[in-house]
Amino acid sequence: MDILERIQKLVKDYSEKNLKISVAESCTGGFISHMFTNISGVSKVFERGIVCYSNQSKIDLLKVDPRNIDKYGVVSEQVVKQLAYNIRVQSNVDVGIGISGIAGPTGGTPEKPVGLVFLGVSTEKDTIVKKFNFKTDRITFKRKVLEKIIYFLEELLQKNF
């Protein structure tokens, strides 16, 4: 099953359960929202997508604590946990997704290399963050992030809802 077919199935399954999703994306720059909104009927499921690329936008739009950005960096478990949780609460949905990473080819450090990404998923039960490193070009990086998000959303349907 290709990516769009998987998203289409997610939209159908989430719609049947009356579940809504919102996304706070940084390094993917709107790609996740774009891919979801390619599916007809997605408005039953997809509440909103916010591109919060700059640090200030994360603070202003999603109330990320600037002390967490200063202490841990914008590409961190702590910041992504806030992104996922806050987008869920602010948009009053069942699932909030937060994303922050370093798509490259520049911007990496030895501690936080190019390809590093944190993905957060927040539900009423819990907010979890997973760390990945996709050492690839920028576009493939975004596709790999999308694949992981689809996987997490599929897994949530099987386990929680």
N, C-alpha and C positions, 0 to 999 in steps of 0.2 A: 504494500500500500504506500503510495507516495505521500509527500508532506501535505498537500492540499486535501487529499482524501482523508488523512488522519485528522486534520483540523475540522473538516466537514463532519466527520463522525463525532468528534468532541462537541461540536456545536449542537448536533442532534441529541446526543446523550445528556449534555448539560441542560439543554432546553426542556427535554422530557422531565428532568428532575427539578426544573425551575431554579437552576443555579446560575449565578452571575459571576463574572470575572472582570477584574481591572488590572492594568499593568503599569508599573513605574519603570521605565527603561532609560538607562543612561547610554552605555557603550553600543547598544544596538540601534540607537537613534531613530526609533519608530518602526523598525523592521518587524518586530513581533506584532505590533498593532496593525501594520500594513498587511501582513500575511493573514491574520485573522479576519480582517475586514474585506478580504477577497472572497469570502464565503457569503453567499446569499442567506439571509435569515439570521446572521450573526448578532443583529441588534437585540435578539431575545436573550443573548448570553453575555455579550461584550458591552460592559457599561462605559468604560473609558480607558484610554491609554494616555499617559503623560510622559513626554520626553523631557527628562530632567538631566540634561547633559552637563551643565555647569554645577559647581558646588553650591552656588547661591540659589540656583533653581531648586535644588534638593531641600535647602533650608526654607525657602519661601513657599514653594508649592506643596511640599510633603512633610514639612516640619521636622526634618532631620536635625538632630541636636548638633550644632556646630562643634561642640566639644568632642563628639565622636569622630567627626571629620578630622579635627586637629590631632587627636590622640591616635586614631587607628588608620586614618587615610580614607579617602572616598571609596577605594576598592578594598572593602573589608567586610567581614561577616557582620559586624555591628551596624554599619551603615545600611547594608542590604536588608538586614532584619527590620530596621526601621522603615525602609522603603516599602517592603512587602506588607508589613503590618499597617502602616499609615495609609497606604493606598486602599487597602481593604476597608478600614474604618471610615475614612473620609468619603469613600464612594458607596458605602453601605452595601457591599457585595459579599458573596460567600467565599471567594478566593481572591487574594491579592498576590501579585507577583512583583518582585523587585529584582533588578539586574544592575550590576556595576562591574566593569572590567576594563582591561587594556587590550583593545582590538589590534593595535600596532599599525604599521610596523615599528613605530617609535613609541616612547613613553614608558618603557619598562625599566625596572631596576633589578639588581640581583635578588632583592627580597620579594619584589612583585614584578615578575617577568611579563613580557608581551605574551598574550594568550590567556593570562589569568582572568577568571571571571567568577563572581559569586552570584548564585541564583537563590532567591528567597521565595518561599511559598507560605502564605499565611491563610489559615482558616480560623474559625472560632475556637477550635480545639488546640491549635498550636501554630507556631511560626518556626519553620526550619530553613536553614541556609546550607547550601552545598557549594563546595569549591571545586572548580575544574580548571584545567589548563589546555587550551586548544591552540597548539603551535601550528598556525596556518595563516593564510592570507585573511584580510579583513572581511571579505564577503563570506568566505567559508566559515569564518569564526561566527558570524551572525547566524548562519544556517545551523551550525552545531548548537548554539544557544537555543534556537527555536526548537530543535529536535529534543533537547533536554526538557524544555518547558512542556512540550507536548507529552513527553513520557511522564512527567510529574503529574500533569492534569489527568492523564489516563489512569495512573496509579491511584490518585485521589478518589476517582470514581469507584474503583475496585475496593478500596479500603475504608473510606470514610463516609461516603454519601449513599 
